[in-house]
Amino acid sequence: MVTPWAVGLALTVCRRALHPCSHRHMVLGNRGWHSLGKKHLGAICSLPQRWANSSLPQRGAHSSLPQRWANSSLPQRGAHSSLPQRGAHRSLPQRGANSSLPQRMAYSSLPQRMAYSALPQRGAYSSLPQRMAHSSLPQIMAYSSSTESAFNVFDRKMKRKQRNWAACQPNAQQYDYLKEEVGARIADRVFDIARVFPFALDLGCGKGYISKHLIKETVEKLVQADMSEKALKNSVPTEIPTNNIIVDEEFIPFKDGTFDLVVSSLSLHWVNDLPRTFHEIHRVLKEDGVFIGAMFGGETLYELRCSLQLAEIEREGGFSPHVSPFTAVTDLGNLLGSSGFNMLTVDTDEIQVHYPGMFEVMLDLQGMGESSCSWNRRSLLHRDSMIAAAAIYQEMYGEKDGTVPATFEIYYMIGWKPHASQAKPAKRGSASASFADLGRVNEILSKIKGKEN
């Protein structure tokens, strides 16, 4: 007769023979047998019924991740970074695959270019960005505003590349018509001042569009400064003794009170910090020195801007800026006044050039080195949008002869550094006549003549 005690003993012996670790409960997972301690047994028993017979994954398995990540290599437990390394996202599926979100938003609510901004970038071993670390320019260029920020609208490094490329073209002279015209008008304003300037600075000189129109009897010595070394190398020779130096317009590396005259033609509209540049110009001027400059205004290329925006809205459902922003004329006088200049003169002019079509306009802008360099620019414009923009340009602004106009608004500015010899306005209340007496001018004059007699 077999007693219950004997049956229990036999079952225990059989279990130990089959499973030497019978003191632990065995659960079959996805990758084989894995043991769970007694303290985990309750967790298994408390699972919902639909999971009761399912195979549980191993400890740390990633079964809850989407299928597209199932076989991807994820960082180990306790890794030192919560973000993937630079370039790790290249093995992920393309935009829209198994996801309703764009690829750049799949792992972060920020744009892709900002997703890893907290990680050390390629310039981690230098306090300067890498695009400036190996610059061949002098140290004065090392602090240029070449990084993207809320206060930097333009990519100064890209603008330098554009100017260098334009200066090296074999047919570069055929694109200089606009800059030569404005340079000649700046020189005319210099001649209007009946004075000889011993030492002058041409800021953003390019190939010397102003100096070629100046004479030695007006300017005795000249320093030409530009951020493009190729443009300086191809500068036009002049009769004035000239020194060329590579300078960023935002950081002028000269001592206080160095120059009697500072001129600038079609360069300052690419400056990120225009108030700072005006302060620097004021600083390097001597007392009673004068600044004469020209820059593109807000209505420049409005035909091209409107055509591209309308085409993108119609073809793509939205638009992005393709023409860089410009300063308003209402702000220019305030900026000059706040920088310390007095006796200000600001006037506007428009130059309209006719082209065969929109593509010729863009080609000439590229040859001038005046292509857009905004940080938020699009690197690619679809072909359909380009063709539609050309058709809109022709339809809205086309002339009877088949050409299309391109308008360039030019702001000319003149400001003087204060000096004791300059004319000053009379004190308030010191007037001896009133505008209210204009109607009695004849009566007043007759009284004055009567007293003289």
Sequence and secondary structure as in RCSB ss.txt:
>XXXX:A:sequence
MVTPWAVGLALTVCRRALHPCSHRHMVLGNRGWHSLGKKHLGAICSLPQRWANSSLPQRGAHSSLPQRWANSSLP
QRGAHSSLPQRGAHRSLPQRGANSSLPQRMAYSSLPQRMAYSALPQRGAYSSLPQRMAHSSLPQIMAYSSSTESA
FNVFDRKMKRKQRNWAACQPNAQQYDYLKEEVGARIADRVFDIARVFPFALDLGCGKGYISKHLIKETVEKLVQA
DMSEKALKNSVPTEIPTNNIIVDEEFIPFKDGTFDLVVSSLSLHWVNDLPRTFHEIHRVLKEDGVFIGAMFGGET
LYELRCSLQLAEIEREGGFSPHVSPFTAVTDLGNLLGSSGFNMLTVDTDEIQVHYPGMFEVMLDLQGMGESSCSW
NRRSLLHRDSMIAAAAIYQEMYGEKDGTVPATFEIYYMIGWKPHASQAKPAKRGSASASFADLGRVNEILSKIKG
KEN
>XXXX:A:secstr
   HHHHHHHHHHHHHHH TTTTSEEEEETTEEEEE HHHHHHHHTS GGGTTS    TT  TTS GGGTTS   
 TT S SS  TTGGGGS  TTTT SS GGGSS SS HHHHTTTS  TTTTSSS HHHHT  S GGGTTSS S BT
TB B HHHHHHHHHHHHT TTGGGG HHHHHHHHHHHHHHHTS   EEEEEEET TTTTTGGG  TTTEEEEEEE
ES HHHHHT    SS EEEEE  TTS    TT EEEEEEES GGG S HHHHHHHHHHHEEEEEEEEEEEEBTTT
THHHHHHHHHHHHHHHSS    S   B HHHHHHHHHHTT EEEEEEEEEEEEEESSHHHHHHHHHHHT    BT
T  S   HHHHHHHHHHHHHHH  TTS EEEEEEEEEEEEE   TTS     TT  SS GGGGGGHHHHHHHHHH
HH 
